[in-house]
Amino acid sequence: MSEPCYLLSFPQEICDAIIDLLRYDKRSLLAASLTCRAFYPRTRVYLFTYATLSTESSCIRLAKLISLSPELALLFNSLEINVASHDTIDYRPFSVIESLVNLKHLTLRGGDWSRMPYSVVSSLQSHSYQTFSICPSFNFRSIGEICLLLRSSPYLQWASFWFKGNFTEECHLDHSLHRTPAPAALHIGEADPTFPVETLLKLAATSRPCPFSFRNIRTLNIILSSRNAMLRQHLNQYLVLVGTSLNILHVNHSVPVPMYTSSETLDVSKVKHLSVIILQCDTNYFGRGSQIFEWWISNLSVVKEHSTIRSIAFEIVTPISDTGMHVPLDWDDLWARLDECLTSYKLASLERFALKFRPRPAGWDTYKARIEGKFPLLKQLGREVVLE
């Protein structure tokens, strides 16, 4: 296709800037690439960065593309493997992965690591990943397999573990020969009742030098439910470790809601930024929501002197289908206790407290006006109080 004359005089920098604005719109990128040759160098940078391999045919198509334009293999930096668990496919075509030499982001959404060709496994182990994610439908036999996969990733920035619990703690990697890859941010959640969150946290609380000894993590995002009875105990063991780098803790209270008692508190003294999400599903469940707040009041009441907490946020989330529900308005005593707790001398470092509702309940202006006056002590100390 011939190029419009007014584009011929554009500097390449202008063309690149135009394409940068379209980077997340694949249809527009394709149209621009077909319309003007000057756009092609930049469009292919975005069009050929992410590869998803789920079937034999998808592997074959990628292999043909690279055989026609070998330089495209250098552009791919993100790979997702997503083989349906019920599919009995031939994994040999996945050898096309060996041609992707610049991978930085790996998502294992579905498949079986033990069925991958040895050459593919070796290739994936050779990359230095910045982000890494394991989803429930991807199977590993042991933690050691994951350690081997990440052995060349000392600068791992983000990791997400949502896999099932059908693997062992066996690991034969000599970690002394490799710098321990510790993600700056880690998200762990449960896929089903067998998910080994407590196993990971037990390993996290040990001195074992592997990706699961989360000593260098700065952000931890974790889901708490009643499926793992020992989870809070192992989480607390991790939180009190000496020499950890944890600054930000996100806790998501999911369904089913566990019973909370003041005798099993979390020591969050060393956390700088704490956020708590509570899912409001129905009236019976949310009757337990106040219990969650009471449990967090217990947690915050037992922090050590000179705690480092700077900000605390509670967020109440209502599913879209239940937006007609009203947040209970009879929590005045709870707000007063929370206000008193947060103004303790042990929380002298606290700068900001936020209470958020997603979405805002009906009659929000009236409700907000009512609870704005429930935190007088925080305001007297000059702390920022945010109601959203």
One Martini backbone bead per residue (centre of mass of N, CA, C, O) as a GRO file, in nm:
protein
  388
    1MET     BB    1   0.096   0.036   0.023
    2SER     BB    2   0.074   0.355  -0.008
    3GLU     BB    3   0.197   0.652   0.110
    4PRO     BB    4   0.131   0.925   0.254
    5CYS     BB    5   0.288   1.222   0.203
    6TYR     BB    6   0.268   1.347   0.500
    7LEU     BB    7   0.443   1.103   0.627
    8LEU     BB    8   0.723   1.125   0.484
    9SER     BB    9   0.809   1.391   0.669
   10PHE     BB   10   0.816   1.235   0.917
   11PRO     BB   11   0.961   1.166   1.183
   12GLN     BB   12   1.019   0.883   1.357
   13GLU     BB   13   0.942   1.000   1.635
   14ILE     BB   14   0.647   1.063   1.559
   15CYS     BB   15   0.561   0.780   1.484
   16ASP     BB   16   0.627   0.654   1.758
   17ALA     BB   17   0.433   0.830   1.928
   18ILE     BB   18   0.173   0.737   1.795
   19ILE     BB   19   0.203   0.434   1.864
   20ASP     BB   20   0.222   0.464   2.172
   21LEU     BB   21  -0.087   0.550   2.195
   22LEU     BB   22  -0.168   0.243   2.064
   23ARG     BB   23  -0.048  -0.006   2.232
   24TYR     BB   24  -0.352  -0.124   2.346
   25ASP     BB   25  -0.452  -0.124   2.027
   26LYS     BB   26  -0.444  -0.370   1.807
   27ARG     BB   27  -0.622  -0.280   1.573
   28SER     BB   28  -0.476  -0.007   1.525
   29LEU     BB   29  -0.197  -0.123   1.479
   30LEU     BB   30  -0.265  -0.284   1.227
   31ALA     BB   31  -0.368  -0.048   1.059
   32ALA     BB   32  -0.107   0.120   1.069
   33SER     BB   33   0.084  -0.093   0.947
   34LEU     BB   34  -0.085  -0.111   0.668
   35THR     BB   35  -0.074   0.203   0.592
   36CYS     BB   36   0.235   0.249   0.711
   37ARG     BB   37   0.571   0.193   0.697
   38ALA     BB   38   0.664   0.392   0.926
   39PHE     BB   39   0.504   0.216   1.152
   40TYR     BB   40   0.623  -0.073   1.166
   41PRO     BB   41   0.860  -0.079   1.374
   42ARG     BB   42   0.667  -0.009   1.620
   43THR     BB   43   0.429  -0.209   1.599
   44ARG     BB   44   0.594  -0.476   1.638
   45VAL     BB   45   0.674  -0.427   1.932
   46TYR     BB   46   0.363  -0.474   2.025
   47LEU     BB   47   0.262  -0.726   1.851
   48PHE     BB   48   0.554  -0.893   1.946
   49THR     BB   49   0.550  -0.954   2.291
   50TYR     BB   50   0.298  -1.162   2.310
   51ALA     BB   51   0.262  -1.510   2.400
   52THR     BB   52   0.015  -1.772   2.333
   53LEU     BB   53   0.017  -2.116   2.444
   54SER     BB   54  -0.238  -2.396   2.395
   55THR     BB   55  -0.159  -2.538   2.122
   56GLU     BB   56  -0.028  -2.685   1.855
   57SER     BB   57  -0.117  -2.466   1.648
   58SER     BB   58   0.006  -2.221   1.795
   59CYS     BB   59   0.297  -2.321   1.769
   60ILE     BB   60   0.306  -2.345   1.460
   61ARG     BB   61   0.243  -2.048   1.393
   62LEU     BB   62   0.490  -1.930   1.537
   63ALA     BB   63   0.704  -2.085   1.378
   64LYS     BB   64   0.629  -1.966   1.100
   65LEU     BB   65   0.674  -1.670   1.167
   66ILE     BB   66   0.979  -1.701   1.242
   67SER     BB   67   1.071  -1.823   0.970
   68LEU     BB   68   0.996  -1.559   0.808
   69SER     BB   69   1.080  -1.371   1.087
   70PRO     BB   70   1.336  -1.401   1.297
   71GLU     BB   71   1.339  -1.113   1.443
   72LEU     BB   72   1.073  -1.151   1.613
   73ALA     BB   73   1.185  -1.326   1.850
   74LEU     BB   74   1.320  -1.071   1.998
   75LEU     BB   75   1.038  -0.927   2.093
   76PHE     BB   76   0.968  -1.139   2.292
   77ASN     BB   77   0.880  -1.103   2.663
   78SER     BB   78   0.602  -1.272   2.669
   79LEU     BB   79   0.462  -1.571   2.835
   80GLU     BB   80   0.186  -1.804   2.774
   81ILE     BB   81   0.068  -2.101   2.931
   82ASN     BB   82  -0.252  -2.272   2.807
   83VAL     BB   83  -0.343  -2.579   2.898
   84ALA     BB   84  -0.582  -2.787   2.905
   85SER     BB   85  -0.631  -3.037   3.134
   86HIS     BB   86  -0.810  -3.226   2.923
   87ASP     BB   87  -0.575  -3.221   2.731
   88THR     BB   88  -0.409  -3.449   2.488
   89ILE     BB   89  -0.121  -3.327   2.405
   90ASP     BB   90   0.151  -3.235   2.217
   91TYR     BB   91   0.456  -3.089   2.346
   92ARG     BB   92   0.667  -3.060   2.113
   93PRO     BB   93   0.581  -2.779   1.976
   94PHE     BB   94   0.700  -2.609   2.229
   95SER     BB   95   0.993  -2.566   2.108
   96VAL     BB   96   0.952  -2.268   2.014
   97ILE     BB   97   1.048  -2.136   2.282
   98GLU     BB   98   1.360  -2.143   2.219
   99SER     BB   99   1.339  -1.872   2.030
  100LEU     BB  100   1.276  -1.715   2.301
  101VAL     BB  101   1.539  -1.503   2.432
  102ASN     BB  102   1.363  -1.237   2.584
  103LEU     BB  103   1.239  -1.326   2.847
  104LYS     BB  104   1.048  -1.163   3.143
  105HIS     BB  105   0.752  -1.301   3.121
  106LEU     BB  106   0.567  -1.552   3.318
  107THR     BB  107   0.275  -1.763   3.241
  108LEU     BB  108   0.113  -2.037   3.420
  109ARG     BB  109  -0.211  -2.147   3.351
  110GLY     BB  110  -0.169  -2.426   3.177
  111GLY     BB  111  -0.051  -2.755   3.267
  112ASP     BB  112   0.258  -2.971   3.245
  113TRP     BB  113   0.580  -2.983   3.338
  114SER     BB  114   0.648  -3.298   3.292
  115ARG     BB  115   0.570  -3.269   2.963
  116MET     BB  116   0.799  -3.110   2.897
  117PRO     BB  117   1.051  -3.064   2.720
  118TYR     BB  118   1.373  -3.046   2.806
  119SER     BB  119   1.451  -2.803   2.623
  120VAL     BB  120   1.230  -2.614   2.735
  121VAL     BB  121   1.307  -2.616   3.029
  122SER     BB  122   1.594  -2.506   2.986
  123SER     BB  123   1.508  -2.243   2.853
  124LEU     BB  124   1.329  -2.131   3.090
  125GLN     BB  125   1.572  -2.144   3.303
  126SER     BB  126   1.760  -1.914   3.151
  127HIS     BB  127   1.589  -1.688   3.247
  128SER     BB  128   1.526  -1.343   3.350
  129TYR     BB  129   1.277  -1.264   3.557
  130GLN     BB  130   1.028  -1.020   3.660
  131THR     BB  131   0.774  -1.207   3.609
  132PHE     BB  132   0.555  -1.449   3.793
  133SER     BB  133   0.302  -1.711   3.716
  134ILE     BB  134   0.074  -1.929   3.896
  135CYS     BB  135  -0.189  -2.140   3.820
  136PRO     BB  136  -0.419  -2.384   3.900
  137SER     BB  137  -0.374  -2.550   3.601
  138PHE     BB  138  -0.075  -2.583   3.695
  139ASN     BB  139   0.174  -2.842   3.714
  140PHE     BB  140   0.365  -2.952   3.991
  141ARG     BB  141   0.568  -3.174   4.186
  142SER     BB  142   0.768  -2.941   4.299
  143ILE     BB  143   0.944  -2.686   4.435
  144GLY     BB  144   1.212  -2.743   4.287
  145GLU     BB  145   1.108  -2.672   4.001
  146ILE     BB  146   1.076  -2.368   4.065
  147CYS     BB  147   1.362  -2.308   4.151
  148LEU     BB  148   1.488  -2.381   3.878
  149LEU     BB  149   1.326  -2.176   3.707
  150LEU     BB  150   1.446  -1.921   3.907
  151ARG     BB  151   1.770  -1.929   3.915
  152SER     BB  152   1.794  -1.674   3.683
  153SER     BB  153   1.610  -1.462   3.895
  154PRO     BB  154   1.734  -1.215   4.095
  155TYR     BB  155   1.512  -0.974   3.975
  156LEU     BB  156   1.245  -1.036   4.091
  157GLN     BB  157   0.939  -0.839   4.123
  158TRP     BB  158   0.695  -1.052   4.054
  159ALA     BB  159   0.460  -1.280   4.221
  160SER     BB  160   0.227  -1.562   4.156
  161PHE     BB  161   0.041  -1.795   4.375
  162TRP     BB  162  -0.225  -2.040   4.243
  163PHE     BB  163  -0.178  -2.325   4.327
  164LYS     BB  164  -0.183  -2.644   4.398
  165GLY     BB  165  -0.131  -2.918   4.653
  166ASN     BB  166   0.022  -3.146   4.442
  167PHE     BB  167   0.308  -3.103   4.601
  168THR     BB  168   0.633  -3.095   4.701
  169GLU     BB  169   0.927  -2.999   4.906
  170GLU     BB  170   1.122  -3.086   4.708
  171CYS     BB  171   1.488  -2.999   4.694
  172HIS     BB  172   1.813  -3.003   4.491
  173LEU     BB  173   1.907  -2.724   4.495
  174ASP     BB  174   2.197  -2.526   4.498
  175HIS     BB  175   2.170  -2.216   4.641
  176SER     BB  176   2.475  -2.129   4.670
  177LEU     BB  177   2.498  -2.087   4.337
  178HIS     BB  178   2.250  -1.886   4.385
  179ARG     BB  179   2.069  -1.620   4.371
  180THR     BB  180   1.807  -1.523   4.549
  181PRO     BB  181   1.480  -1.508   4.440
  182ALA     BB  182   1.309  -1.205   4.540
  183PRO     BB  183   1.023  -1.065   4.535
  184ALA     BB  184   0.893  -0.754   4.580
  185ALA     BB  185   0.617  -0.895   4.487
  186LEU     BB  186   0.349  -1.090   4.647
  187HIS     BB  187   0.101  -1.335   4.540
  188ILE     BB  188  -0.131  -1.523   4.746
  189GLY     BB  189  -0.353  -1.803   4.679
  190GLU     BB  190  -0.648  -1.998   4.661
  191ALA     BB  191  -0.791  -2.259   4.464
  192ASP     BB  192  -0.826  -2.463   4.705
  193PRO     BB  193  -0.823  -2.655   4.991
  194THR     BB  194  -0.517  -2.759   4.890
  195PHE     BB  195  -0.380  -2.505   4.918
  196PRO     BB  196  -0.029  -2.422   5.025
  197VAL     BB  197   0.001  -2.158   5.196
  198GLU     BB  198   0.120  -2.266   5.466
  199THR     BB  199   0.370  -2.391   5.333
  200LEU     BB  200   0.495  -2.133   5.227
  201LEU     BB  201   0.505  -1.986   5.506
  202LYS     BB  202   0.682  -2.192   5.644
  203LEU     BB  203   0.920  -2.144   5.452
  204ALA     BB  204   0.938  -1.835   5.501
  205ALA     BB  205   1.022  -1.892   5.820
  206THR     BB  206   1.287  -1.976   5.705
  207SER     BB  207   1.640  -2.010   5.601
  208ARG     BB  208   1.578  -2.097   5.329
  209PRO     BB  209   1.743  -2.049   5.009
  210CYS     BB  210   1.458  -1.950   4.849
  211PRO     BB  211   1.173  -1.830   4.695
  212PHE     BB  212   1.022  -1.914   4.989
  213SER     BB  213   1.215  -1.703   5.148
  214PHE     BB  214   1.056  -1.396   5.198
  215ARG     BB  215   1.282  -1.168   5.298
  216ASN     BB  216   1.271  -0.948   5.035
  217ILE     BB  217   0.990  -0.864   5.064
  218ARG     BB  218   0.773  -0.568   5.027
  219THR     BB  219   0.509  -0.716   4.902
  220LEU     BB  220   0.201  -0.853   5.045
  221ASN     BB  221  -0.056  -1.068   4.905
  222ILE     BB  222  -0.336  -1.198   5.095
  223ILE     BB  223  -0.555  -1.470   5.164
  224LEU     BB  224  -0.834  -1.504   5.393
  225SER     BB  225  -0.965  -1.811   5.518
  226SER     BB  226  -1.114  -2.119   5.637
  227ARG     BB  227  -0.940  -2.342   5.480
  228ASN     BB  228  -0.680  -2.236   5.657
  229ALA     BB  229  -0.614  -2.274   5.985
  230MET     BB  230  -0.279  -2.209   5.982
  231LEU     BB  231  -0.224  -1.942   5.834
  232ARG     BB  232  -0.202  -1.721   6.056
  233GLN     BB  233   0.035  -1.848   6.204
  234HIS     BB  234   0.239  -1.837   5.966
  235LEU     BB  235   0.214  -1.538   5.911
  236ASN     BB  236   0.318  -1.446   6.188
  237GLN     BB  237   0.597  -1.579   6.168
  238TYR     BB  238   0.680  -1.398   5.933
  239LEU     BB  239   0.632  -1.108   6.058
  240VAL     BB  240   0.860  -1.170   6.300
  241LEU     BB  241   1.092  -1.164   6.138
  242VAL     BB  242   1.423  -1.118   6.107
  243GLY     BB  243   1.520  -0.925   5.825
  244THR     BB  244   1.291  -0.811   5.682
  245SER     BB  245   1.124  -0.610   5.396
  246LEU     BB  246   0.841  -0.551   5.482
  247ASN     BB  247   0.596  -0.284   5.397
  248ILE     BB  248   0.347  -0.431   5.246
  249LEU     BB  249   0.003  -0.520   5.348
  250HIS     BB  250  -0.236  -0.739   5.197
  251VAL     BB  251  -0.574  -0.814   5.306
  252ASN     BB  252  -0.805  -1.079   5.211
  253HIS     BB  253  -1.138  -1.140   5.297
  254SER     BB  254  -1.284  -1.431   5.232
  255VAL     BB  255  -1.476  -1.687   5.115
  256PRO     BB  256  -1.496  -1.816   5.388
  257VAL     BB  257  -1.529  -1.701   5.705
  258PRO     BB  258  -1.342  -1.682   5.967
  259MET     BB  259  -1.272  -1.723   6.285
  260TYR     BB  260  -1.214  -1.470   6.534
  261THR     BB  261  -0.956  -1.410   6.777
  262SER     BB  262  -0.768  -1.237   7.017
  263SER     BB  263  -0.548  -1.484   7.047
  264GLU     BB  264  -0.494  -1.455   6.710
  265THR     BB  265  -0.266  -1.254   6.624
  266LEU     BB  266  -0.107  -0.997   6.442
  267ASP     BB  267   0.222  -0.880   6.374
  268VAL     BB  268   0.240  -0.534   6.238
  269SER     BB  269   0.485  -0.349   6.332
  270LYS     BB  270   0.674  -0.362   6.050
  271VAL     BB  271   0.458  -0.230   5.896
  272LYS     BB  272   0.378   0.052   5.691
  273HIS     BB  273   0.143  -0.075   5.498
  274LEU     BB  274  -0.213  -0.123   5.549
  275SER     BB  275  -0.453  -0.352   5.394
  276VAL     BB  276  -0.818  -0.415   5.399
  277ILE     BB  277  -1.041  -0.666   5.268
  278ILE     BB  278  -1.406  -0.676   5.250
  279LEU     BB  279  -1.659  -0.902   5.172
  280GLN     BB  280  -1.993  -0.825   5.074
  281CYS     BB  281  -2.270  -1.052   5.041
  282ASP     BB  282  -2.441  -1.073   5.314
  283THR     BB  283  -2.591  -1.032   5.607
  284ASN     BB  284  -2.470  -1.276   5.755
  285TYR     BB  285  -2.180  -1.221   5.676
  286PHE     BB  286  -2.158  -0.913   5.768
  287GLY     BB  287  -2.183  -0.981   6.066
  288ARG     BB  288  -1.867  -1.059   6.049
  289GLY     BB  289  -1.734  -0.787   5.982
  290SER     BB  290  -1.712  -0.678   6.271
  291GLN     BB  291  -1.519  -0.902   6.361
  292ILE     BB  292  -1.285  -0.817   6.183
  293PHE     BB  293  -1.247  -0.542   6.308
  294GLU     BB  294  -1.194  -0.647   6.595
  295TRP     BB  295  -0.943  -0.806   6.519
  296TRP     BB  296  -0.781  -0.554   6.420
  297ILE     BB  297  -0.785  -0.413   6.689
  298SER     BB  298  -0.620  -0.630   6.826
  299ASN     BB  299  -0.371  -0.609   6.647
  300LEU     BB  300  -0.323  -0.292   6.699
  301SER     BB  301  -0.303  -0.318   7.021
  302VAL     BB  302  -0.021  -0.518   7.000
  303VAL     BB  303   0.178  -0.341   6.917
  304LYS     BB  304   0.478  -0.224   6.919
  305GLU     BB  305   0.690  -0.018   7.002
  306HIS     BB  306   0.777   0.166   6.740
  307SER     BB  307   0.613   0.143   6.511
  308THR     BB  308   0.586   0.167   6.132
  309ILE     BB  309   0.304   0.267   6.088
  310ARG     BB  310   0.148   0.492   5.838
  311SER     BB  311  -0.089   0.311   5.704
  312ILE     BB  312  -0.457   0.264   5.697
  313ALA     BB  313  -0.688   0.031   5.523
  314PHE     BB  314  -1.040   0.000   5.468
  315GLU     BB  315  -1.229  -0.232   5.251
  316ILE     BB  316  -1.562  -0.241   5.120
  317VAL     BB  317  -1.703  -0.503   4.921
  318THR     BB  318  -1.961  -0.501   4.669
  319PRO     BB  319  -2.129  -0.668   4.471
  320ILE     BB  320  -2.310  -0.579   4.202
  321SER     BB  321  -2.576  -0.750   4.279
  322ASP     BB  322  -2.565  -0.586   4.588
  323THR     BB  323  -2.608  -0.260   4.572
  324GLY     BB  324  -2.878  -0.240   4.759
  325MET     BB  325  -2.723  -0.247   4.999
  326HIS     BB  326  -2.665  -0.174   5.344
  327VAL     BB  327  -2.472  -0.036   5.559
  328PRO     BB  328  -2.426  -0.058   5.869
  329LEU     BB  329  -2.513   0.195   6.140
  330ASP     BB  330  -2.425   0.025   6.429
  331TRP     BB  331  -2.087   0.116   6.471
  332ASP     BB  332  -2.006   0.330   6.684
  333ASP     BB  333  -1.835   0.165   6.884
  334LEU     BB  334  -1.628   0.068   6.678
  335TRP     BB  335  -1.519   0.343   6.590
  336ALA     BB  336  -1.427   0.431   6.872
  337ARG     BB  337  -1.223   0.202   6.915
  338LEU     BB  338  -1.054   0.264   6.666
  339ASP     BB  339  -0.976   0.552   6.740
  340GLU     BB  340  -0.831   0.477   7.005
  341CYS     BB  341  -0.627   0.276   6.888
  342LEU     BB  342  -0.490   0.477   6.666
  343THR     BB  343  -0.392   0.677   6.925
  344SER     BB  344  -0.169   0.530   7.016
  345TYR     BB  345   0.163   0.549   7.101
  346LYS     BB  346   0.237   0.293   6.917
  347LEU     BB  347   0.103   0.483   6.663
  348ALA     BB  348   0.282   0.748   6.599
  349SER     BB  349   0.341   0.692   6.278
  350LEU     BB  350   0.066   0.762   6.198
  351GLU     BB  351  -0.091   0.941   5.907
  352ARG     BB  352  -0.318   0.733   5.776
  353PHE     BB  353  -0.681   0.695   5.735
  354ALA     BB  354  -0.897   0.450   5.566
  355LEU     BB  355  -1.247   0.440   5.446
  356LYS     BB  356  -1.393   0.206   5.220
  357PHE     BB  357  -1.647   0.192   4.949
  358ARG     BB  358  -1.737  -0.087   4.719
  359PRO     BB  359  -1.958   0.065   4.654
  360ARG     BB  360  -2.140   0.308   4.734
  361PRO     BB  361  -2.389   0.351   4.931
  362ALA     BB  362  -2.683   0.423   5.003
  363GLY     BB  363  -2.673   0.728   5.139
  364TRP     BB  364  -2.378   0.841   5.159
  365ASP     BB  365  -2.387   1.132   5.271
  366THR     BB  366  -2.520   1.055   5.540
  367TYR     BB  367  -2.316   0.843   5.632
  368LYS     BB  368  -2.062   1.015   5.621
  369ALA     BB  369  -2.157   1.232   5.823
  370ARG     BB  370  -2.180   1.035   6.062
  371ILE     BB  371  -1.867   0.915   6.061
  372GLU     BB  372  -1.682   1.169   6.065
  373GLY     BB  373  -1.732   1.204   6.396
  374LYS     BB  374  -1.579   0.914   6.493
  375PHE     BB  375  -1.262   1.062   6.469
  376PRO     BB  376  -1.140   1.279   6.684
  377LEU     BB  377  -0.854   1.183   6.772
  378LEU     BB  378  -0.718   1.180   6.499
  379LYS     BB  379  -0.770   1.483   6.436
  380GLN     BB  380  -0.621   1.601   6.685
  381LEU     BB  381  -0.339   1.469   6.572
  382GLY     BB  382  -0.341   1.520   6.246
  383ARG     BB  383  -0.473   1.298   6.101
  384GLU     BB  384  -0.559   1.138   5.820
  385VAL     BB  385  -0.906   1.124   5.706
  386VAL     BB  386  -1.063   0.880   5.490
  387LEU     BB  387  -1.372   0.893   5.296
  388GLU     BB  388  -1.509   0.662   5.020
   0.00000   0.00000   0.00000
